[in-house]
Amino acid sequence: MENSKETNPAATPQNEAEGMPQNADVMPEHAPPSPDVHPIEETAFPAEKKPTPAWLRKSLPWAVVIAVSLLIGFGLAYFLLYVPAEQARFEASRQVSLQSEQIEKLEADLSQTQEQLTETQNRLEETASELSELQYNAALTALQNNITYARLALITKDMLTARQELSSASSNLTELIPLLGDEEVETALSERLAVIRSSLVSDPEKSLEELRTLSENLSRLEKP
């Protein structure tokens, strides 16, 4: 009997277990949530990467090669073309500047030379004028001396000296005529001297009178 009593309590839980509802998942409407139950969270899986297209994988190295070639070409063009051209431009600019300075210096020298030339020409003109005046005065003085000596020779009846002086007077008058610049005066002097020489033997008195008149004419030609 004791064994049977001991056995019965063990059966009770089974009966109770059998008396429980079969659907254990059905919860009473007002049953409090179990503290150990957590809501199921959706796990985010990383998106799968799309594979790189084959044409892109093949063309990428060529694109790098082309880019590097372009950079190298640009660098070579810069150092082989631009740098020498820039140096040449700088040298040309420097040469132009030097030539401009030389031109300015030459223009200044030319201007100074022209001034000196103008001054020299003025001096030459003055000298030529002075020389012409000296030649004029010398020819006129020589002619006056010839006329004076010829008059003295006629007064003293020295016909030889008179002829010599009149011959020299003819030569000096030839030198004086270009310096006179007056055709009427030149003609008058030449005609009077010719009359004096032609009448020297035939009419000495007339020659003497003509010599006096010629001497007065020559004195009027003197320049101050």
Secondary structure, DSSP 8 states (H G I E B T S, - for coil): -HHHHHHHHHHHHHHHHHHS-S-TT---TT----TT-----------------HHHHHHHHHHHHHHHHHHHHHHHHIIIIIHHHHHHHHHHHHHHHHHHHHHHHHHHHHHHHHHHHHHHHHHHHHHHHHHHHHHHHHHHHHHHHHHHHHHHHHHTT-HHHHHHHHHHHHHHHHHHHHHH--HHHHHHHHHHHHHHHHTTTT-HHHHHHHHHHHHHHHHHT---
